[in-house]
């Protein structure tokens, strides 16, 4: 039973990889869409340089504070 289960799992993995590869060839990307587009990153950097608090910048751009810091590290400010 164990070997049959293991073979089935390996087949599932193969099919999944094949499906993902076929989707990539069609130009589709998996995963969640990014919340910080290049325009938002530039806006955030400008606001932070002008002295706007990070909490307000994050609220204005509809992102969390950790997301803001991921894209605009405090060391750059």
Phi and psi in radians as a Rosetta constraint file:
Dihedral C 1 N 2 CA 2 C 2 CIRCULARHARMONIC -1.115 0.35
Dihedral N 2 CA 2 C 2 N 3 CIRCULARHARMONIC -0.758 0.35
Dihedral C 2 N 3 CA 3 C 3 CIRCULARHARMONIC -1.160 0.35
Dihedral N 3 CA 3 C 3 N 4 CIRCULARHARMONIC -0.624 0.35
Dihedral C 3 N 4 CA 4 C 4 CIRCULARHARMONIC -1.147 0.35
Dihedral N 4 CA 4 C 4 N 5 CIRCULARHARMONIC -0.739 0.35
Dihedral C 4 N 5 CA 5 C 5 CIRCULARHARMONIC -1.111 0.35
Dihedral N 5 CA 5 C 5 N 6 CIRCULARHARMONIC -0.730 0.35
Dihedral C 5 N 6 CA 6 C 6 CIRCULARHARMONIC -1.136 0.35
Dihedral N 6 CA 6 C 6 N 7 CIRCULARHARMONIC -0.703 0.35
Dihedral C 6 N 7 CA 7 C 7 CIRCULARHARMONIC -1.127 0.35
Dihedral N 7 CA 7 C 7 N 8 CIRCULARHARMONIC -0.713 0.35
Dihedral C 7 N 8 CA 8 C 8 CIRCULARHARMONIC -1.101 0.35
Dihedral N 8 CA 8 C 8 N 9 CIRCULARHARMONIC -0.717 0.35
Dihedral C 8 N 9 CA 9 C 9 CIRCULARHARMONIC -1.092 0.35
Dihedral N 9 CA 9 C 9 N 10 CIRCULARHARMONIC -0.769 0.35
Dihedral C 9 N 10 CA 10 C 10 CIRCULARHARMONIC -1.097 0.35
Dihedral N 10 CA 10 C 10 N 11 CIRCULARHARMONIC -0.668 0.35
Dihedral C 10 N 11 CA 11 C 11 CIRCULARHARMONIC -1.125 0.35
Dihedral N 11 CA 11 C 11 N 12 CIRCULARHARMONIC -0.715 0.35
Dihedral C 11 N 12 CA 12 C 12 CIRCULARHARMONIC -1.094 0.35
Dihedral N 12 CA 12 C 12 N 13 CIRCULARHARMONIC -0.742 0.35
Dihedral C 12 N 13 CA 13 C 13 CIRCULARHARMONIC -1.106 0.35
Dihedral N 13 CA 13 C 13 N 14 CIRCULARHARMONIC -0.762 0.35
Dihedral C 13 N 14 CA 14 C 14 CIRCULARHARMONIC -1.048 0.35
Dihedral N 14 CA 14 C 14 N 15 CIRCULARHARMONIC -0.797 0.35
Dihedral C 14 N 15 CA 15 C 15 CIRCULARHARMONIC -1.134 0.35
Dihedral N 15 CA 15 C 15 N 16 CIRCULARHARMONIC -0.690 0.35
Dihedral C 15 N 16 CA 16 C 16 CIRCULARHARMONIC -1.107 0.35
Dihedral N 16 CA 16 C 16 N 17 CIRCULARHARMONIC -0.817 0.35
Dihedral C 16 N 17 CA 17 C 17 CIRCULARHARMONIC -1.077 0.35
Dihedral N 17 CA 17 C 17 N 18 CIRCULARHARMONIC -0.707 0.35
Dihedral C 17 N 18 CA 18 C 18 CIRCULARHARMONIC -1.134 0.35
Dihedral N 18 CA 18 C 18 N 19 CIRCULARHARMONIC -0.702 0.35
Dihedral C 18 N 19 CA 19 C 19 CIRCULARHARMONIC -1.147 0.35
Dihedral N 19 CA 19 C 19 N 20 CIRCULARHARMONIC -0.729 0.35
Dihedral C 19 N 20 CA 20 C 20 CIRCULARHARMONIC -1.141 0.35
Dihedral N 20 CA 20 C 20 N 21 CIRCULARHARMONIC -0.693 0.35
Dihedral C 20 N 21 CA 21 C 21 CIRCULARHARMONIC -1.130 0.35
Dihedral N 21 CA 21 C 21 N 22 CIRCULARHARMONIC -0.741 0.35
Dihedral C 21 N 22 CA 22 C 22 CIRCULARHARMONIC -1.107 0.35
Dihedral N 22 CA 22 C 22 N 23 CIRCULARHARMONIC -0.687 0.35
Dihedral C 22 N 23 CA 23 C 23 CIRCULARHARMONIC -1.144 0.35
Dihedral N 23 CA 23 C 23 N 24 CIRCULARHARMONIC -0.700 0.35
Dihedral C 23 N 24 CA 24 C 24 CIRCULARHARMONIC -1.100 0.35
Dihedral N 24 CA 24 C 24 N 25 CIRCULARHARMONIC -0.674 0.35
Dihedral C 24 N 25 CA 25 C 25 CIRCULARHARMONIC -1.131 0.35
Dihedral N 25 CA 25 C 25 N 26 CIRCULARHARMONIC -0.504 0.35
Dihedral C 25 N 26 CA 26 C 26 CIRCULARHARMONIC -1.444 0.35
Dihedral N 26 CA 26 C 26 N 27 CIRCULARHARMONIC -0.081 0.35
Dihedral C 26 N 27 CA 27 C 27 CIRCULARHARMONIC 1.625 0.35
Dihedral N 27 CA 27 C 27 N 28 CIRCULARHARMONIC 0.188 0.35
Dihedral C 27 N 28 CA 28 C 28 CIRCULARHARMONIC -1.624 0.35
Dihedral N 28 CA 28 C 28 N 29 CIRCULARHARMONIC 2.428 0.35
Dihedral C 28 N 29 CA 29 C 29 CIRCULARHARMONIC -1.993 0.35
Dihedral N 29 CA 29 C 29 N 30 CIRCULARHARMONIC 2.476 0.35
Dihedral C 29 N 30 CA 30 C 30 CIRCULARHARMONIC -1.518 0.35
Dihedral N 30 CA 30 C 30 N 31 CIRCULARHARMONIC 2.991 0.35
Dihedral C 30 N 31 CA 31 C 31 CIRCULARHARMONIC 1.643 0.35
Dihedral N 31 CA 31 C 31 N 32 CIRCULARHARMONIC 3.119 0.35
Dihedral C 31 N 32 CA 32 C 32 CIRCULARHARMONIC -1.394 0.35
Dihedral N 32 CA 32 C 32 N 33 CIRCULARHARMONIC 2.561 0.35
Dihedral C 32 N 33 CA 33 C 33 CIRCULARHARMONIC -1.248 0.35
Dihedral N 33 CA 33 C 33 N 34 CIRCULARHARMONIC 2.565 0.35
Dihedral C 33 N 34 CA 34 C 34 CIRCULARHARMONIC -1.294 0.35
Dihedral N 34 CA 34 C 34 N 35 CIRCULARHARMONIC 2.433 0.35
Dihedral C 34 N 35 CA 35 C 35 CIRCULARHARMONIC -1.540 0.35
Dihedral N 35 CA 35 C 35 N 36 CIRCULARHARMONIC -0.374 0.35
Dihedral C 35 N 36 CA 36 C 36 CIRCULARHARMONIC -1.849 0.35
Dihedral N 36 CA 36 C 36 N 37 CIRCULARHARMONIC 1.760 0.35
Dihedral C 36 N 37 CA 37 C 37 CIRCULARHARMONIC -1.439 0.35
Dihedral N 37 CA 37 C 37 N 38 CIRCULARHARMONIC 2.847 0.35
Dihedral C 37 N 38 CA 38 C 38 CIRCULARHARMONIC -0.959 0.35
Dihedral N 38 CA 38 C 38 N 39 CIRCULARHARMONIC -0.615 0.35
Dihedral C 38 N 39 CA 39 C 39 CIRCULARHARMONIC -1.168 0.35
Dihedral N 39 CA 39 C 39 N 40 CIRCULARHARMONIC -0.667 0.35
Dihedral C 39 N 40 CA 40 C 40 CIRCULARHARMONIC -1.173 0.35
Dihedral N 40 CA 40 C 40 N 41 CIRCULARHARMONIC -0.659 0.35
Dihedral C 40 N 41 CA 41 C 41 CIRCULARHARMONIC -1.108 0.35
Dihedral N 41 CA 41 C 41 N 42 CIRCULARHARMONIC -0.780 0.35
Dihedral C 41 N 42 CA 42 C 42 CIRCULARHARMONIC -1.107 0.35
Dihedral N 42 CA 42 C 42 N 43 CIRCULARHARMONIC -0.754 0.35
Dihedral C 42 N 43 CA 43 C 43 CIRCULARHARMONIC -1.055 0.35
Dihedral N 43 CA 43 C 43 N 44 CIRCULARHARMONIC -0.766 0.35
Dihedral C 43 N 44 CA 44 C 44 CIRCULARHARMONIC -1.092 0.35
Dihedral N 44 CA 44 C 44 N 45 CIRCULARHARMONIC -0.769 0.35
Dihedral C 44 N 45 CA 45 C 45 CIRCULARHARMONIC -1.100 0.35
Dihedral N 45 CA 45 C 45 N 46 CIRCULARHARMONIC -0.713 0.35
Dihedral C 45 N 46 CA 46 C 46 CIRCULARHARMONIC -1.122 0.35
Dihedral N 46 CA 46 C 46 N 47 CIRCULARHARMONIC -0.797 0.35
Dihedral C 46 N 47 CA 47 C 47 CIRCULARHARMONIC -1.100 0.35
Dihedral N 47 CA 47 C 47 N 48 CIRCULARHARMONIC -0.750 0.35
Dihedral C 47 N 48 CA 48 C 48 CIRCULARHARMONIC -1.137 0.35
Dihedral N 48 CA 48 C 48 N 49 CIRCULARHARMONIC -0.660 0.35
Dihedral C 48 N 49 CA 49 C 49 CIRCULARHARMONIC -1.189 0.35
Dihedral N 49 CA 49 C 49 N 50 CIRCULARHARMONIC -0.485 0.35
Dihedral C 49 N 50 CA 50 C 50 CIRCULARHARMONIC -1.434 0.35
Dihedral N 50 CA 50 C 50 N 51 CIRCULARHARMONIC 0.029 0.35
Dihedral C 50 N 51 CA 51 C 51 CIRCULARHARMONIC 1.622 0.35
Dihedral N 51 CA 51 C 51 N 52 CIRCULARHARMONIC 0.180 0.35
Dihedral C 51 N 52 CA 52 C 52 CIRCULARHARMONIC -1.283 0.35
Dihedral N 52 CA 52 C 52 N 53 CIRCULARHARMONIC 2.316 0.35
Dihedral C 52 N 53 CA 53 C 53 CIRCULARHARMONIC -1.066 0.35
Dihedral N 53 CA 53 C 53 N 54 CIRCULARHARMONIC 2.501 0.35
Dihedral C 53 N 54 CA 54 C 54 CIRCULARHARMONIC -0.963 0.35
Dihedral N 54 CA 54 C 54 N 55 CIRCULARHARMONIC -0.616 0.35
Dihedral C 54 N 55 CA 55 C 55 CIRCULARHARMONIC -1.083 0.35
Dihedral N 55 CA 55 C 55 N 56 CIRCULARHARMONIC -0.719 0.35
Dihedral C 55 N 56 CA 56 C 56 CIRCULARHARMONIC -1.239 0.35
Dihedral N 56 CA 56 C 56 N 57 CIRCULARHARMONIC -0.686 0.35
Dihedral C 56 N 57 CA 57 C 57 CIRCULARHARMONIC -1.067 0.35
Dihedral N 57 CA 57 C 57 N 58 CIRCULARHARMONIC -0.799 0.35
Dihedral C 57 N 58 CA 58 C 58 CIRCULARHARMONIC -1.084 0.35
Dihedral N 58 CA 58 C 58 N 59 CIRCULARHARMONIC -0.721 0.35
Dihedral C 58 N 59 CA 59 C 59 CIRCULARHARMONIC -1.146 0.35
Dihedral N 59 CA 59 C 59 N 60 CIRCULARHARMONIC -0.713 0.35
Dihedral C 59 N 60 CA 60 C 60 CIRCULARHARMONIC -1.142 0.35
Dihedral N 60 CA 60 C 60 N 61 CIRCULARHARMONIC -0.604 0.35
Dihedral C 60 N 61 CA 61 C 61 CIRCULARHARMONIC -1.611 0.35
Dihedral N 61 CA 61 C 61 N 62 CIRCULARHARMONIC 0.000 0.35
Dihedral C 61 N 62 CA 62 C 62 CIRCULARHARMONIC 1.036 0.35
Dihedral N 62 CA 62 C 62 N 63 CIRCULARHARMONIC 0.772 0.35
Dihedral C 62 N 63 CA 63 C 63 CIRCULARHARMONIC -2.287 0.35
Dihedral N 63 CA 63 C 63 N 64 CIRCULARHARMONIC 2.896 0.35
Dihedral C 63 N 64 CA 64 C 64 CIRCULARHARMONIC -1.427 0.35
Dihedral N 64 CA 64 C 64 N 65 CIRCULARHARMONIC 2.851 0.35
Dihedral C 64 N 65 CA 65 C 65 CIRCULARHARMONIC -1.120 0.35
Dihedral N 65 CA 65 C 65 N 66 CIRCULARHARMONIC -0.746 0.35
Dihedral C 65 N 66 CA 66 C 66 CIRCULARHARMONIC -1.043 0.35
Dihedral N 66 CA 66 C 66 N 67 CIRCULARHARMONIC -0.639 0.35
Dihedral C 66 N 67 CA 67 C 67 CIRCULARHARMONIC -1.130 0.35
Dihedral N 67 CA 67 C 67 N 68 CIRCULARHARMONIC -0.739 0.35
Dihedral C 67 N 68 CA 68 C 68 CIRCULARHARMONIC -1.032 0.35
Dihedral N 68 CA 68 C 68 N 69 CIRCULARHARMONIC -0.815 0.35
Dihedral C 68 N 69 CA 69 C 69 CIRCULARHARMONIC -1.211 0.35
Dihedral N 69 CA 69 C 69 N 70 CIRCULARHARMONIC -0.479 0.35
Dihedral C 69 N 70 CA 70 C 70 CIRCULARHARMONIC -1.141 0.35
Dihedral N 70 CA 70 C 70 N 71 CIRCULARHARMONIC -0.686 0.35
Dihedral C 70 N 71 CA 71 C 71 CIRCULARHARMONIC -1.568 0.35
Dihedral N 71 CA 71 C 71 N 72 CIRCULARHARMONIC -0.456 0.35
Dihedral C 71 N 72 CA 72 C 72 CIRCULARHARMONIC -2.304 0.35
Dihedral N 72 CA 72 C 72 N 73 CIRCULARHARMONIC 1.371 0.35
Dihedral C 72 N 73 CA 73 C 73 CIRCULARHARMONIC -0.977 0.35
Dihedral N 73 CA 73 C 73 N 74 CIRCULARHARMONIC 2.614 0.35
Dihedral C 73 N 74 CA 74 C 74 CIRCULARHARMONIC -1.116 0.35
Dihedral N 74 CA 74 C 74 N 75 CIRCULARHARMONIC -0.449 0.35
Dihedral C 74 N 75 CA 75 C 75 CIRCULARHARMONIC -1.185 0.35
Dihedral N 75 CA 75 C 75 N 76 CIRCULARHARMONIC -0.390 0.35
Dihedral C 75 N 76 CA 76 C 76 CIRCULARHARMONIC -1.431 0.35
Dihedral N 76 CA 76 C 76 N 77 CIRCULARHARMONIC -0.308 0.35
